[in-house]
């Protein structure tokens, strides 16, 4: 039965255009941890309207919000043990990179940090999900690299989760952050991507 379930999951991933090689599908973890910066923390929305809270109401798994405003990938890597792995995650949704861009962190450093985060998540036996935000005015400097990391490491990749949000005043709190309606859209997109793995 377990093998049949994994075969169905792999088929769904192929149909969704995702890498079929997702590590730790048999994870025995107990939670979903959303790990990121202010977008994960829910800046710009009232308590309970952040995307992890909304995600928790879409499924049956406990969801933990491990978002810290202002975090770069380096900051996140330093706190992964006490803020993420301690919660015995089945899955960790990683949403980082915006602050690296604004602080002009070299792209190679951001990529190395992201690889380190994915490696620690997977080394702990959890499914790693790399969610991308399109960043940059002229070119998207992280999506291609984050997609490569996900493919090579066996993580699920979720592209451009803020598509259309920052260009629609009805969906944003300020120039960078969504409002409650925007966070609901993010939660729906994330849930659609991860639901086949749960």
N, C-alpha and C positions, 0 to 999 in steps of 0.2 A: 504493500500500500504506500509506503514511504517513497519507494522508487517511482511509482506511478505519479505521485504528487510532484516529485522533482521533475519528471518528464513533462508534465503539464506546465509547470512554472517555466521551464526552459523554452517550451514552444511559445508561450505567451511573450516571453522576453524577445524572442526572435521576431514575432509578429509586431511587437512594439518598436522594433528597430534597435534594441539594446543588445549589449554584449551578452551572449548566452552563458558566459563563464562568470557567474557571481559566486564569490567565495562565502563559505559559512552559511549556506542555506539551511543546514541542519542545526543552526545555533540553538542552544538551550537557554539563552538569556531571557530575562523577565520584563524588560522595558524597551521603549523606544526613546532614545535621547536625541534631542535637537540641539546641535552644537554649532554656535556661531557668534555673530556680533549683534549690533542693534536691530537688524532685521529679524533675527531669531528672538531677541529679547522682547520685541514688540513695540519699539519706540514709535510713538505717534498714535497709539491706540490705547483704550482703557484696559484695565486688568481683565483678563479672560478673553480679550479679542485678538491676542497675538496668535500667530499661525500654529505654534505647538498646542495651545489650548484648544483651538478649533479642531486640530488634527485628532486630539484625544477624544473628541465627541463624534468623530466619524468612524472610529473602529473600536475594538474591544481591548486594545493594549494600553497599559499605563504609559503616558508620554511625559517626559521630563524636559523642561526648558532650561538648557544650559547656555543661553545666550548672554553675552556681556558686551554692552555698548562700547565701541572703540577698539575692540580686539582686532589685532592683526593675526595672521596665521602663526607668527612666532609666539604671541601672547597665548593663543589657544593651545599651542603645543605644550606650553609650560604648565597649563592647568588641566590637561586631559585626564590625568590620573584621578585627582580628587573631585572633578566636576562631571566626569563621564563614566570612566571605567568602574568606579565604585558603585554605580547603579546597576551593575550586571546587565548591560544592554544586550538585547537580541539584535538591535539595529541602531546605527548612529547616522543621523542625517547631518552632513557637514555643509554649512553655508558660510563661506568666508572669502575674502579677497578684496572687498570694497575698501577697507582701511589700508591695506597694502598699497592699493592704487593711489589713494589720496595722500599717503605719506611717502610715495615714490620709492617703495621697497623694490629692489631689483627683482625682475621677474624670475630669475633663476633661484633666488632665495625663497620667494613665495612658492614656487613649484616644489622645492626641496622640503619645505615645511608641510605642504599638503601631502606629499608622499609619506612623510613621517607620521602625520596624523592618521592617514589611511592604514599604514602598517601597524600602528599601535592598536587601532580599533580591531583590525583583523586578527592580530596576534592575541587579542583577548577573546577571540572566538565569535565576534559580532559581525553582522553584515554592514559594510560601509556603503553609504549613499553619498555621492558627491553632487550637490546641487549648485548650479552655476547661475550667476547674475551677469548679464551682458554689461561689461564695464569698458568705458573709453568712448570718446566722442567720434573718432575717425575709424578706429578698429577695436575689435573685441580682443583684449590682450590675454584673457584667461581661459575662455571657453575651450579653445583648441587644446591647450595644455592640460586642463583639468580632465577633458575627455580622454586624452592619451593616458593620463595617470589611471583613470577609472578602468580603461580597457586593459592596460598592462597588469594592474593589480587585482582585477576581478571585482571591482566595485560597480554598483549601479550608478549610472550617470543620468541626471535630470537637467536638461538644458533650459536656460533662459526663463527661470520661474517668475520673473517680474515683467515678462513681455506685456507691453501695452499699459502697464500700471503708471509709470512715471511720465507718460505722455497724456494721461487722462486725469484732469483735476478732481474728478469725482472719486478717484481711487488712491489719492495720495494726501499725506499729511503736510509734507514740505517737499523740497526739491529732491530729496534722497529717500525718504521713508514713506511707505504706504500708510493709509488709514485703515480703519477696521474692515472696510469693503475690500481694500487691496489685500490685506492679510487673509481674508476669506478666500480670495482667488488663489493665493499662494498655497494655502492649505489644501484646496481642492486639487491643484496640480500635483502637489507632493503625494497626496493620498492616492491619486490615480496611478502614479508611478510605482508606489511601494506596495499597494494592496495585493498584487499577484504574488509577492514574496511572503505575505503574512498568512 
